Structure formats: C-alpha cells, structure tokens
Amino acid sequence: MSSSYSLKNLFDNVGKKQMIGFLLAGAVIVILLAVLAMLLSSNSISDEKEQDGGDEVTQNETLVSTEYNPEHEYTLSDYLPWTYYEYLEDRSGVDVKYDIVENTAIPKGIVVTINGCDEENNRLSANKYLGTLPIEPGEYEITYIVKGCERKY
C-alpha cells in the first residue's frame, strides 16, 4: 500500500478552523517579509546617499559641495584642504579624525567632516585648527558633517 503525501490530501484532512489558521499565518509571514524588504531597501538607499560625495544638503539646509569647482574663488588654498589622521595600531591603514575643505557651493564656506567614533574630541581638534587660520570666523559659514564610526579592529 502506497501512501502519497500531497497538498490535496493535507487540505482534505484539515478542518475549516485549521485552514483559516493556516491562511492567517501565511498572510502574517508575507506581510513580515514585505516589511523586511522595505526596511532593507530604505537602508541601502540611505547608504548610497551617505557614500555619494557630490552636492548634498545638510541639517541646516546649507548647500554643500567639496568637489573641485573652477569658478569658485579659493581663498584658503594655502591652508585647506587639511586632514588630521592617525595610523591604526595594526598598521593596516589610517583613522581619519577630521577633514576640512572649502565649500565650493557657496562663496565663503568651509566643510568640516568629522569621524563619529570620538565626535566631541574630533570636533574640538578641528575647531582648534580652524582657530589657527588667518580668517575672521564670522566671514565663513562652517558646515559640520559627522560620518559614522568605522573602526576596523
């Protein structure tokens, strides 16, 4: 005697209440998978925006560009760009603490990109360097961008 297992046999032996339970469980699983797919796609979109180094708008809605612009008057070319970094302990690369460049999207602007691993100290160090520049701080619009912490240990 051979026994065959098929969906038809399963459905024939299941009552109405169990069938409704199976259908509800299936619907819940489909909804959860759809929500998971939406979350993953929104994370990949935000990652692409973060990695894009072109024009962007920061929290205070200042247009920011760090790309070379031949029409921009570089007033701090003797001092910027300036990057402060330390070598990683395992000698596998560098840990960029902050990076300062002129904002080429506006006439007098500076963009300070800070590593978020030690944001407070990195911001203080960047501001300390800005204090050494022969400029009047009120003349320049300073935009801070905090990058995520990317430690590789």
C-alpha positions as CSV (number, residue, x, y, z in Angstrom):
1,M,0.0,0.0,0.0
2,S,1.5,3.2,-1.1
3,S,0.8,6.4,0.7
4,S,1.2,9.7,-1.1
5,Y,1.6,13.0,0.5
6,S,0.2,15.9,-1.4
7,L,-1.3,19.2,-0.6
8,K,-4.7,17.9,-1.7
9,N,-4.6,15.2,1.0
10,L,-3.5,17.8,3.5
11,F,-6.4,20.1,2.7
12,D,-8.9,17.2,2.7
13,N,-7.9,16.2,6.2
14,V,-7.8,19.7,7.7
15,G,-10.9,21.3,9.2
16,K,-12.2,24.8,8.4
17,K,-10.8,26.4,11.6
18,Q,-7.4,24.9,10.9
19,M,-7.5,26.1,7.3
20,I,-8.3,29.7,8.4
21,G,-5.4,29.5,10.9
22,F,-3.0,28.4,8.2
23,L,-4.2,31.1,5.8
24,L,-3.8,33.8,8.6
25,A,-0.3,32.5,9.4
26,G,0.7,32.6,5.8
27,A,-0.7,36.2,5.4
28,V,1.3,37.3,8.5
29,I,4.5,35.8,7.1
30,V,4.0,37.5,3.8
31,I,3.4,40.9,5.5
32,L,6.5,40.5,7.7
33,L,8.6,39.6,4.6
34,A,7.3,42.7,2.8
35,V,8.2,45.0,5.8
36,L,11.6,43.4,6.0
37,A,12.2,44.0,2.3
38,M,11.1,47.7,2.6
39,L,13.5,48.2,5.6
40,L,16.4,46.7,3.7
41,S,15.8,48.8,0.6
42,S,15.5,52.0,2.6
43,N,18.8,51.2,4.4
44,S,20.5,50.7,1.0
45,I,19.1,54.0,-0.3
46,S,20.4,55.9,2.7
47,D,23.8,54.2,2.4
48,E,24.0,55.3,-1.2
49,K,23.2,58.9,-0.2
50,E,25.8,58.8,2.5
51,Q,28.5,57.4,0.2
52,D,27.7,59.9,-2.6
53,G,30.4,62.6,-2.3
54,G,28.7,65.2,-4.5
55,D,26.4,68.0,-3.7
56,E,24.3,67.4,-0.6
57,V,22.1,69.4,1.8
58,T,23.0,69.2,5.5
59,Q,20.7,69.6,8.5
60,N,20.7,73.4,8.4
61,E,19.8,73.3,4.7
62,T,23.2,74.7,3.5
63,L,24.2,73.6,0.1
64,V,27.5,71.7,0.4
65,S,29.9,70.6,-2.2
66,T,33.5,69.5,-1.8
67,E,34.1,68.8,-5.5
68,Y,36.6,71.0,-7.4
69,N,34.8,74.0,-9.0
70,P,36.9,76.1,-11.4
71,E,34.5,79.0,-10.9
72,H,35.0,79.0,-7.1
73,E,37.4,81.6,-5.6
74,Y,39.6,79.5,-3.3
75,T,40.5,81.9,-0.5
76,L,42.1,79.3,1.8
77,S,44.1,77.3,-0.7
78,D,47.3,77.7,1.4
79,Y,45.6,76.1,4.4
80,L,42.9,73.8,3.0
81,P,42.2,71.0,2.4
82,W,43.5,69.8,5.7
83,T,43.1,66.3,7.1
84,Y,44.1,65.0,10.5
85,Y,44.6,61.3,10.9
86,E,46.3,58.7,13.0
87,Y,47.7,55.3,11.9
88,L,45.8,52.3,13.0
89,E,47.5,50.3,15.7
90,D,47.7,47.2,13.4
91,R,49.3,49.3,10.7
92,S,46.5,48.4,8.2
93,G,45.7,52.0,7.3
94,V,44.7,55.3,8.8
95,D,41.9,56.6,11.0
96,V,40.8,60.0,9.7
97,K,39.8,62.1,12.7
98,Y,38.6,65.1,10.6
99,D,38.8,66.6,7.2
100,I,38.5,70.3,6.4
101,V,37.9,71.7,2.9
102,E,36.4,74.8,1.3
103,N,32.7,74.6,0.5
104,T,32.6,75.2,-3.3
105,A,28.8,75.5,-3.3
106,I,28.9,79.0,-1.7
107,P,31.3,81.9,-1.8
108,K,32.8,81.7,1.7
109,G,32.2,78.3,3.2
110,I,34.1,75.6,5.0
111,V,33.0,71.9,5.3
112,V,34.3,70.0,8.3
113,T,33.8,66.2,8.1
114,I,34.2,64.6,11.5
115,N,34.7,60.9,12.3
116,G,31.8,60.0,14.7
117,C,33.9,57.5,16.7
118,D,35.0,60.3,19.0
119,E,32.9,63.1,17.7
120,E,33.4,65.5,20.6
121,N,37.2,65.4,20.6
122,N,37.4,65.4,16.8
123,R,35.2,68.5,16.6
124,L,37.4,70.2,19.3
125,S,40.5,69.3,17.3
126,A,39.0,70.6,14.1
127,N,37.9,73.8,15.7
128,K,41.3,74.3,17.2
129,Y,42.9,74.0,13.7
130,L,40.3,76.4,12.3
131,G,41.4,78.9,15.0
132,T,44.9,78.9,13.6
133,L,43.7,80.1,10.2
134,P,44.2,83.8,9.4
135,I,40.5,84.4,8.8
136,E,37.6,86.1,10.6
137,P,35.4,83.2,11.7
138,G,32.2,85.3,11.1
139,E,33.1,85.7,7.4
140,Y,32.9,82.0,6.7
141,E,29.9,79.6,7.0
142,I,31.1,76.4,8.6
143,T,29.2,73.3,8.0
144,Y,29.8,70.1,10.0
145,I,29.2,66.7,8.7
146,V,29.5,63.7,11.1
147,K,30.4,60.4,9.4
148,G,29.6,57.1,11.1
149,C,32.1,55.4,13.2
150,E,34.2,53.0,11.0
151,R,36.6,51.3,13.3
152,K,38.4,48.3,11.9
153,Y,39.8,46.3,14.7
